[in-house]
Amino acid sequence: MSHCAQVWADYREFEQEFGTTLTVEQYVKFFRERIERGTWRKIPKGLKDAFADPRNDDERRLRELIAEGDADEARTLEMELFKFRTRFEYADRTLQKNTTEQTREQALNDRGEMPAKMAAVQARLADLRRTERDARDSRVHPGQYAPVMIVQDGRRTVVPMRYHCRLPGWTAIVERKHPDSYHAQRENLEKMWSKLFGHRHGVMVATAFFENVPQQEPQSREHPSREDERNGLSEFRPDPPHRVLIPCLWNFSPRSTPEERDIFSFAAITDESPREIAAAGIDRWPIPIKRDNLDAWLNPDADDLPALHAILDDRAAVRYTRRAA
């Protein structure tokens, strides 16, 4: 299953292509709760940048919330940077003195580790403040948030959901015992996923996938170099480039304790990998569905599961090319 996916993060792409509506209050609640819970960094930059040029008062309200969240995150990162810089400077001073072997060893460790940690924080700060768009801004890792198209009150809408599904009846404690529930295996849809399959269907729109793959000898410039292989990350992109509709199951979990928050979460449905993906040593892959089947998928009939399986069998023709990420 993909390490991460590059997705449509801008709700306006859904609006233009699929005629979706924006439920402003859901986005307001989403952004506000991420600020309150200190999980702002789990929101991909592309999802926030969709509101950089607001068209109306509702979108301006969301832009102001995003500015507040970014400012809080910047303060947190600046505090981390100060902490790492202080530890580095203290370690440097310590090594200039006569100290115990244990103190010296700790100082050597800090002086060796802190520069990389400072550089990582500085890079995150630069990304937070960057105004230019970058393709990586819309990459979504498990545990982060992505826009998912669903049907609410008879209309297509887009809801920001966490890419790690909390199934009905689960608590946060139970969820932690299932770290791989960001994907729903096809063969388990009527077992583990039976309370969602046929009931709560969505679609994520992806344009590329990224996966850690087994090492192999590079065969061409399209394949990973030796250094990239050590890093282990490859990019798989549809050829020719186009958007891929990934069927998902989603859930809404109301808070079970005062400390928790309501949460929308989802999982992408996977099956055996297509030939070119399997050749890279990857055995699971998201299923692509056809645009013609979109309405039937988003409006499932729980009494006709064979029809839903037929949609998953009638797959869009997608061929992937691989290159080093």
C-alpha positions as CSV (number, residue, x, y, z in Angstrom):
1,M,0.0,0.0,0.0
2,S,1.3,3.5,-0.9
3,H,3.4,5.3,1.7
4,C,1.6,8.5,0.6
5,A,-0.5,9.8,-2.2
6,Q,-0.5,13.1,-4.1
7,V,-4.1,14.2,-4.1
8,W,-6.5,17.0,-5.1
9,A,-6.2,19.1,-2.0
10,D,-8.0,22.2,-3.4
11,Y,-11.7,21.8,-2.9
12,R,-12.2,24.1,-6.0
13,E,-10.9,21.3,-8.2
14,F,-13.8,19.1,-7.0
15,E,-16.2,22.0,-7.4
16,Q,-15.2,22.6,-11.1
17,E,-15.0,18.9,-12.1
18,F,-17.8,17.3,-10.0
19,G,-20.1,20.2,-9.0
20,T,-19.5,19.7,-5.3
21,T,-20.6,22.2,-2.6
22,L,-18.5,23.5,0.3
23,T,-20.0,23.0,3.8
24,V,-18.3,26.0,5.4
25,E,-19.1,25.0,9.0
26,Q,-17.4,21.7,8.6
27,Y,-14.2,23.4,7.5
28,V,-14.5,26.0,10.3
29,K,-14.8,23.2,12.9
30,F,-12.0,21.2,11.3
31,F,-9.5,24.1,11.3
32,R,-10.5,25.3,14.7
33,E,-10.1,21.9,16.3
34,R,-6.7,21.3,14.7
35,I,-5.6,24.6,16.3
36,E,-7.0,23.7,19.7
37,R,-5.5,20.2,19.7
38,G,-2.0,21.2,18.4
39,T,-2.3,19.0,15.3
40,W,-2.0,21.8,12.8
41,R,1.0,20.3,11.1
42,K,-1.1,17.3,10.0
43,I,-2.9,19.5,7.5
44,P,-1.1,19.4,4.1
45,K,-0.1,22.9,2.8
46,G,-2.2,22.4,-0.3
47,L,-5.4,22.0,1.6
48,K,-4.8,25.3,3.4
49,D,-3.6,27.2,0.3
50,A,-7.0,26.5,-1.4
51,F,-8.2,29.5,0.6
52,A,-5.4,31.8,-0.1
53,D,-7.5,33.8,-2.6
54,P,-11.0,33.9,-1.0
55,R,-14.0,34.6,-3.2
56,N,-16.5,35.5,-0.5
57,D,-17.0,36.2,3.2
58,D,-17.1,32.5,4.1
59,E,-13.8,31.8,2.4
60,R,-12.3,34.9,4.0
61,R,-13.4,33.6,7.4
62,L,-11.6,30.3,6.6
63,R,-8.5,32.2,5.5
64,E,-8.4,34.1,8.8
65,L,-8.6,30.8,10.7
66,I,-5.7,29.3,8.6
67,A,-3.6,32.4,9.3
68,E,-4.2,31.9,13.0
69,G,-3.3,28.3,12.8
70,D,-0.1,29.0,10.8
71,A,0.9,31.7,13.3
72,D,0.5,29.3,16.2
73,E,2.5,26.6,14.3
74,A,5.2,29.1,13.5
75,R,5.5,30.0,17.2
76,T,5.8,26.4,18.1
77,L,8.5,25.8,15.6
78,E,10.4,28.9,16.7
79,M,10.4,27.5,20.3
80,E,11.7,24.2,19.0
81,L,14.4,25.9,17.1
82,F,15.4,27.9,20.2
83,K,15.5,24.8,22.3
84,F,17.7,22.9,19.8
85,R,20.0,25.9,19.3
86,T,20.4,26.3,23.1
87,R,21.3,22.6,23.5
88,F,23.9,22.9,20.7
89,E,25.5,26.0,22.2
90,Y,25.5,24.4,25.7
91,A,27.1,21.3,24.3
92,D,29.7,23.4,22.6
93,R,30.6,25.2,25.8
94,T,30.6,21.9,27.8
95,L,33.2,20.4,25.4
96,Q,35.5,23.3,26.1
97,K,35.6,22.4,29.8
98,N,37.0,19.5,31.8
99,T,33.9,17.3,32.4
100,T,33.0,13.8,33.3
101,E,33.0,11.2,30.5
102,Q,29.2,10.8,30.7
103,T,28.7,14.6,30.4
104,R,31.1,14.8,27.5
105,E,29.4,11.9,25.7
106,Q,26.0,13.7,26.0
107,A,27.5,16.9,24.8
108,L,29.1,15.2,21.8
109,N,25.7,13.6,21.0
110,D,23.9,16.9,21.2
111,R,26.5,18.7,19.1
112,G,26.2,16.0,16.5
113,E,22.4,15.8,16.4
114,M,21.2,19.3,16.9
115,P,22.3,20.8,13.5
116,A,20.1,18.3,11.7
117,K,17.2,19.0,14.0
118,M,17.6,22.7,13.6
119,A,17.8,22.4,9.8
120,A,14.6,20.3,9.8
121,V,12.7,22.9,11.9
122,Q,14.0,25.7,9.7
123,A,12.8,23.8,6.6
124,R,9.3,23.4,8.1
125,L,9.3,27.1,8.9
126,A,10.3,28.0,5.4
127,D,7.5,25.7,4.0
128,L,5.0,27.3,6.4
129,R,5.8,30.8,5.1
130,R,6.3,29.9,1.4
131,T,3.7,31.4,-0.9
132,E,4.8,29.6,-4.1
133,R,2.9,26.4,-4.9
134,D,4.7,23.1,-5.0
135,A,3.5,19.6,-6.0
136,R,4.6,18.1,-2.7
137,D,2.1,20.4,-0.9
138,S,-0.7,18.0,-1.8
139,R,1.0,14.8,-0.6
140,V,-1.0,13.1,2.1
141,H,0.6,10.6,4.5
142,P,-1.4,8.2,6.7
143,G,-2.5,10.2,9.8
144,Q,-2.8,13.5,7.8
145,Y,-5.9,15.1,6.3
146,A,-7.3,15.0,2.8
147,P,-10.5,16.2,1.1
148,V,-12.8,13.3,0.4
149,M,-15.9,13.6,-1.8
150,I,-19.1,12.2,-0.3
151,V,-22.8,12.7,-0.6
152,Q,-24.5,14.6,2.2
153,D,-28.2,15.5,2.1
154,G,-28.4,14.4,-1.5
155,R,-25.5,16.6,-2.7
156,R,-21.9,16.0,-3.5
157,T,-19.7,17.7,-1.0
158,V,-16.0,17.6,0.1
159,V,-15.1,17.0,3.7
160,P,-11.5,17.1,5.2
161,M,-10.9,13.7,6.7
162,R,-8.0,12.0,8.4
163,Y,-6.3,9.3,6.3
164,H,-6.6,6.6,9.0
165,C,-10.1,5.3,9.6
166,R,-11.6,5.0,13.0
167,L,-14.3,2.3,12.5
168,P,-17.7,2.4,14.2
169,G,-17.4,1.4,17.9
170,W,-13.7,2.1,18.1
171,T,-12.2,4.4,20.6
172,A,-8.8,6.1,20.2
173,I,-7.3,3.3,22.2
174,V,-8.7,0.6,19.9
175,E,-7.6,2.6,16.9
176,R,-4.0,2.6,18.0
177,K,-4.1,-1.2,17.8
178,H,-4.9,-0.9,14.1
179,P,-2.2,1.3,12.6
180,D,-2.9,0.1,9.1
181,S,-6.6,1.0,9.0
182,Y,-5.8,3.7,6.4
183,H,-6.5,1.1,3.8
184,A,-9.4,-1.3,3.5
185,Q,-8.5,-4.6,1.9
186,R,-11.0,-5.7,-0.7
187,E,-11.3,-9.2,0.8
188,N,-12.3,-7.8,4.2
189,L,-15.0,-5.4,3.0
190,E,-17.8,-7.6,4.3
191,K,-15.9,-8.5,7.4
192,M,-13.9,-5.9,9.2
193,W,-15.5,-3.1,7.1
194,S,-19.1,-4.3,7.0
195,K,-20.5,-1.4,8.9
196,L,-19.2,1.1,6.3
197,F,-19.2,-0.9,3.1
198,G,-22.6,-0.3,1.5
199,H,-23.2,2.7,3.8
200,R,-20.5,5.4,3.9
201,H,-18.7,5.7,0.6
202,G,-16.4,8.4,-0.6
203,V,-13.8,9.1,-3.3
204,M,-10.3,10.5,-3.0
205,V,-8.8,12.0,-6.2
206,A,-5.1,11.1,-6.6
207,T,-2.5,12.0,-9.2
208,A,0.5,10.0,-8.0
209,F,1.5,7.5,-5.3
210,F,4.8,7.1,-3.3
211,E,6.0,3.9,-1.9
212,N,9.1,2.5,-0.2
213,V,10.2,-0.4,-2.5
214,P,12.7,-3.2,-2.2
215,Q,16.2,-2.5,-3.4
216,Q,17.0,-3.4,-7.0
217,E,19.5,-2.5,-9.7
218,P,18.6,0.6,-11.6
219,Q,17.9,-0.2,-15.2
220,S,17.3,3.3,-16.7
221,R,17.0,7.0,-15.7
222,E,13.3,6.2,-15.0
223,H,14.4,3.8,-12.2
224,P,15.8,4.8,-8.9
225,S,19.6,5.5,-8.5
226,R,21.5,3.6,-5.8
227,E,21.2,6.5,-3.5
228,D,17.5,6.7,-4.0
229,E,17.2,3.0,-3.4
230,R,18.8,3.4,0.0
231,N,16.2,6.1,0.7
232,G,13.7,3.6,-0.5
233,L,11.0,6.0,-2.0
234,S,9.7,5.7,-5.5
235,E,7.0,7.7,-7.3
236,F,4.3,5.9,-9.3
237,R,2.4,8.2,-11.7
238,P,-0.4,7.4,-14.1
239,D,0.8,7.3,-17.7
240,P,-0.5,9.4,-19.4
241,P,-0.8,11.7,-16.4
242,H,-4.4,12.0,-15.2
243,R,-6.5,12.0,-12.1
244,V,-7.4,8.6,-10.5
245,L,-10.7,8.1,-8.6
246,I,-9.9,6.0,-5.5
247,P,-12.9,4.5,-3.7
248,C,-12.9,5.0,0.0
249,L,-14.9,4.1,3.1
250,W,-15.4,6.8,5.7
251,N,-16.8,7.3,9.2
252,F,-17.8,10.0,11.6
253,S,-16.8,9.3,15.1
254,P,-18.3,11.5,17.9
255,R,-16.1,12.2,20.9
256,S,-16.2,9.5,23.5
257,T,-14.4,11.5,26.2
258,P,-14.3,15.3,27.0
259,E,-10.6,15.3,25.8
260,E,-11.4,14.0,22.4
261,R,-13.0,15.7,19.4
262,D,-15.4,14.6,16.7
263,I,-13.5,13.2,13.8
264,F,-14.1,12.3,10.1
265,S,-11.7,9.6,9.0
266,F,-11.4,7.4,5.9
267,A,-9.6,4.5,4.3
268,A,-8.8,3.8,0.7
269,I,-9.9,0.4,-0.7
270,T,-7.0,-1.7,-1.9
271,D,-6.6,-5.0,-3.8
272,E,-3.8,-7.0,-5.4
273,S,-1.4,-4.7,-7.2
274,P,-1.4,-4.3,-11.0
275,R,1.4,-6.0,-12.9
276,E,3.9,-3.1,-13.1
277,I,3.4,-2.3,-9.4
278,A,3.7,-5.9,-8.3
279,A,7.0,-6.1,-10.3
280,A,8.4,-3.5,-7.9
281,G,7.7,-5.8,-5.0
282,I,4.4,-4.1,-3.8
283,D,1.5,-6.5,-3.2
284,R,-1.3,-4.0,-2.4
285,W,-2.6,-1.0,-4.3
286,P,-5.6,1.4,-4.4
287,I,-8.4,0.4,-6.7
288,P,-9.2,2.9,-9.5
289,I,-12.9,3.2,-10.4
290,K,-14.5,4.7,-13.5
291,R,-16.1,8.1,-13.7
292,D,-19.2,6.4,-15.0
293,N,-19.6,4.6,-11.7
294,L,-19.1,7.6,-9.5
295,D,-22.7,8.2,-8.6
296,A,-23.5,4.6,-8.0
297,W,-20.4,4.4,-5.7
298,L,-21.2,7.5,-3.7
299,N,-24.9,6.5,-3.3
300,P,-24.5,2.8,-2.2
301,D,-27.3,0.4,-1.8
302,A,-26.5,-1.8,1.3
303,D,-29.0,-4.4,0.0
304,D,-27.1,-4.9,-3.2
305,L,-23.4,-5.5,-2.3
306,P,-22.8,-7.5,-5.5
307,A,-23.4,-4.3,-7.5
308,L,-20.8,-2.5,-5.4
309,H,-18.3,-5.3,-5.9
310,A,-19.1,-5.0,-9.7
311,I,-18.0,-1.4,-9.5
312,L,-14.7,-2.4,-7.9
313,D,-14.2,-5.1,-10.6
314,D,-15.0,-2.7,-13.5
315,R,-11.8,-0.7,-13.0
316,A,-10.5,2.3,-14.8
317,A,-7.5,1.5,-17.1
318,V,-4.5,2.9,-15.4
319,R,-0.8,2.2,-16.2
320,Y,1.8,3.5,-13.8
321,T,5.4,4.6,-14.5
322,R,8.0,4.6,-11.8
323,R,10.8,6.9,-11.0
324,A,12.9,7.9,-8.0
325,A,11.1,10.3,-5.7
